[in-house]
Amino acid sequence: MAEQARVVGSLPVANVQVLAEACNAGVDDDQQVPERYLSKDPSTEDVVAGDDRACAIPVIDLHRLQDPQASEECAKLASACLNWGFFQLINHGLPEEVIGDLVNDVVEFFKQPLEDKKECSQQANSLEGYGQAFVVSDDQKLDWADMLYLQVHPSELRDQRFWPTRPASFRHSVDVYSSEARKLAYRLLEFMARGVGTDPMSLRGLFEGQTQGMRVNYYPPCRQAADRVLGLTPHTDGCGLTLLLQTSHDVQGLQVKKDGKWFAVQALEGAFIVNVGDILEIMSNGKFTSVEHRAVINPTKERISVALFHHPCQNMVLGPLTEFMKGDKDRYRSTNYQDFLKQYFTSKLHGRKHLERLKLEQ
């Protein structure tokens, strides 16, 4: 979410975890799901089941990527980034202990009483902290989710007011995890560039050492109307590359849009779900695709995910990179990156809207 998250805010709304507990408490219908959370009936849309392997998002093996003799895995990665914009990454090398510590602390944070979590609450004109994002009007539809957003890198820019002190190991777990994941993201950027025949450092050099944000999403169950609420509105990510970790692989909720249909993602145990953001689609002149995705809700089980967003230099002019052009016409107009982020964070999430406005007529 970058530094722009610190100069724009989100309108305060009710805590969804508490609301869900009231709505799910029993058969008493006195506590209904508020109208603001009810969206159009998702059952009218085509959703392809996540267990249909022929329709699943690609799986990329980092171990194979790193084998100089296995160029086909690099080509597979490039294809995944173009045709799906998403892939699952296995054999990624992040220590299980590092991931396990983060998962344990994130789960424990959301188990705390609301008053304890509120110690990390967002403040006016900032999306950082515990609360909600992209709420820009009093009558828009709301997501069935709470979040904790933190800027984690560079470390000297961390605002410790929003960093939980309970559990006591939370800050250390985030620090170690985000550092390991950052290295992984840089390696992936190298392989993505190589997969389309470009200098591997062409992307890494723009992202290395730059802003990394973390959004922890808490999706409570919704017994009354799971098919009428959304955990996260359809959107694309306004960053370069996102690494998503689910705390439990047996509760699914992520869906990816392709060819007008929603594809349910069956998360593999121990895998990262990686997706291309708007910035990489623009930089690559469309050789990578930033794809619309959303989160749906389970009627009986909570779901928690941790997304790490990787951004390029905040002061750059955003546009197609020369290395990715190779005789092609520009497909996107250039813009100041700060202006792009400001528009992204001050609007309600809405599909590919933020990206489409930069596309040029061909």
Residue, then its C-alpha position, 0 to 999 in steps of 0.5 A: m500500500a506504500e506511503q500513500a496509505r499514510v496520507v489517505g484514510s477510510l471512513p470508520v465502520a463497525n468491527v465485522q468480527v464482533l458483528a459476525e459473532a452476534c449474527n452467528a450466535g444462534v437461530d435468533d433472527d433478531q440480529q440480521v446481517p446489515e444491508r450494507y454487507l449484502s451484495k448481489d447474489p453471487s450464485t448468479e455468476d459462473v464459478v469454477a470449482g477449485d478442485d478441477r485441476a484442468c482449470a486450476i491456476p498454475v503451480i510453479d516450483l522454485h527449485r526447478l526455476q533455479d536449475p539452469q538446465a530447466s528453462e521450461e519452468c521459467a517459460k511456464l512462469a512467464s505464461a502463468c504471469l501473462n495468462w492467469g496473473f496468478f500462480q502457486l509457488i511450491n518449494h519456495g525455501l522459506p523455513e517452516e518455523v518462520i511461517g509457523d511463528l507468523v501464523n501463530d501470532v496472527v491467529e492469536f492477535f485476532k483471538q484477543p478481545l476487541e478492546d485489546k485489538k483496538e490499541c492498534s486502531q487506524q487513525a484519521n487520514s491513515l489506512e495503517g493499523y487495525g480497521q478497514a480500507f477503501v470505505v469512501s462513502d456512507d452508503q457503499k457496500l461493505d466487505w465482511a472482513d477486518m484487517l490489520y495493515l502495517q508498513v514493514h519495510p523500510s524498517e526505519l519507516r515503521d510506525q510502531r503505534f500500529w504494531p501489536t504488542r500482544p502476542a509478545s513475539f508478534r513484531h519479531s515474527v513479522d520482522v523475520y517473515s517479511s525479510e525472508a519473503r522480500k528476498l523471495a519476491y526479488r528472486l521471483l522478479e528476476f525469473m519473471a523478467r528472464g522468462v520474457g527474455t529481459d535482463p533479470m535485474s531489470l525488475r529487481g533493481l526497481f523493487e529491491g529495498q523499496t516499500q513492502g506493506m503487509r495486510v492481514n485479512y480476517y474473514p469471519p464466517c457468516r451463517q445467515a448469508a455466506d452467499r450474499v456477502l463478500g470478504l473482499t470486493p473484486h479488485t486488482d492490486g495496486c502494487g508490483l507483486t503480492l505474496l499471499l499466505q493462508t493460515s489454513h489451507d483447508v478453508q478456501g475463499l480466494q477467487v480469480k477472474k478469467d475469461g468472464k468466470w470466477f475460478a476458486v483457488q484450492a490453496l496447496e499446503g505450504a505454498f504461496i499464492v503469488n499474483v501480478g499487480d497493476i504496476l508490473e502489468i504497466m511496466s511489462n507493457g502487458k506481458f504480465t497481467s494484473v487480474e481481478h480477484r475477490a474473497v468469498i466467505n465460508p458459512t461456518k469457518e473463519r479464514i485468515s490470510v496474510a498479503l505482502f505487497h511489494h512496491p517500486c520506488q515511490n518517486m518514479v514515473l510509472g510507464p512501460l519499461t524500454e526493456f519490455m517494449k522490443g518494437d511494441k507500441d506503448r499500451y499504457r500512458s505514463t503517470n506519476y506513481q504517487d498520483f496513481l497510488k493516490q487515486y487507488f487509495t481514495s477510491k472504492l475497490h472496483g475491478r480493474k478500474h484503476l488500471e484500465r484508465l491508463k490503457l491506450e487505444q491500440 
